[in-house]
Amino acid sequence: MSDTAQDNGRTIVVGVDGSASAEQALRWAVTEAARHGGRVRAIAVREPDDLLPGTSFAFQPHGRRPVTDEAGAREYLRGAVTAAAEPGVAVEQTVVAGDPASELIKASAEADLLVLGPHRHGALAEILLGSVSAECVRHARCPVVVIPAGLAG
């Protein structure tokens, strides 16, 4: 971490995809920023317009709120950030279109910590679809925290 990052507090990037585990990860990231000083950048990755809903690249295919358009993604993210808010913690909200793992890895280049919530699905799906968390652990440019299911801030 650079001296500038220390002076201004840590930047924690968290992937938010509509799943309960991602919402737990967001709460954990906000709590961590409150404890140690810093800011949070919550990123929702929606599907690009050329991909079909329900593919592994879609905005939260395993979560409970399918959102595929920009306005819907922003509205969902705003609600999730409001629910996780803590006094004194700045949370930047970003919605991008693309592959979730690629976009989060790209964002990790400007972060001190990347926080994710895992999805629970079978071994065959994991082999065929891959895992955003696994890709981020392997390729992120900062430390990665994967919040276990059931752990809240």
N, C-alpha and C positions, 0 to 999 in steps of 0.2 A: 504494500500500500504506500502511496506517495505521501510526502509531508503535507501537500495540499489536501489530500483526502482525509488525513488525520485532523487537520485544522477545521475542516468543514463537516466532519462526521463521516461515517461509512455510508456507502451506497449499497443497499440490498435490493437486488432484483428478484422478483417473485413471479412465477408463471401462474396465471389465473385462468382456468378453463371451464368453470361452471361446475366442477365436481366438488363434493364435500371435502376431499383430501386437499384440493387446491385452496379452498376457503380456510382450512386449518393452517395451511402453509402461509397464507396471507396474514392470518392472525398472529402466527408465530413470528413472522418477519417484522410486523409492526411492533410487537412486544419487545423483540430484540433491539430494534431501533430506539425504542423508548428507554430501555435499560442502559444502552451503551452509547447513545447519541448517534444520530444518523438520519438517513432518509430512505424511503422505500420507493422503488419504481415497480408498480404492478403492471404486468404485460399480459394482455389477452391476445392470442394469435387466432385470428379467424381464417377460415378457408379462403383460398384465392377463388375468384369468380369462375375459374376454369375447372375446378374440382367439384365433384358431386358430394352433396351432404351424406354423411355416414361413412365416408372413407376415413382412414387413419389420420388424414391430414385435416379433417374438419375440426372446427371449433368444438372442443369437448365432446368427442363421439361417445365417450363412456360416462359422461356426467348426466346431470338431471335436467339441464336447461339448454336444449339445442338452439344455438344462435348462429346464424350464418351471415347476417348483414352487418354493416358497419355501425349503424344506429343501434341495433339490438345489442351488439357487443359492447358498445360504449355505455348503454343504459345498464346492462348487467354489471359491468365493471364498476360503475359508479355506486351501485347498490352494495356490492361486495366490499368496496373500500369504506363506504359509510358504516357498514356493520362491524368492520374491523378497526375503526378509527380509535386512536388514543391521543389525548391532548399533547401538543408539542411535537408530533411526528408528521412531517410532510410526506404525503404519498402522491407521487406523480402517476397519472393513469395514461397508459399507452395501448392503443389497439393497432395491430399490424396484420397484414394478410401474408400468409406463407406457411411453410412447414414449421410446426412448433419447436422442434429440436433445433433447427437451423437458426430460427429467430432468437431463441433464448441463448444459444451459444454466442451469437453475434452480440447480444446485449451484455453478455458476461465480460466482454473485453473492457467495458467501462464500469465494472462493478467490483466491489470488495467481497461480495458473497452472492451466490445464486441459491434461491430456496424454491423447492418443488414439493408437491404432494404426489405420491405414487398412485397409479391406477391398479386395481386388482382385476386381472383377467388371466385366463388359462395359459399354460405353457405353449400351446400351439399358436395362439394369438400373438404371444410374445415373440415367437420365432418368425412368424409371417409379417407382423406389423412393426416389430421392433418396439423399443420403449423410449419415450422422450426422456425420462429420468436417466436411463442407462446411457443414452447418447450424450446427455449433458454431463454426466459424471466422467465420461471418457474424454470429452472434447472441450469442456468449458475452460475459460481463461482465468477463472478465479475459483476459490473453494466452493463446493456444492454441499448443501444440506438437503437431504430428503426427509421430510417430516413423516414419521410412521403414522399409519392410520390410527385414529383415536386420540392422538396427542393434540391438545389445544393449548394456545398461548399460555 
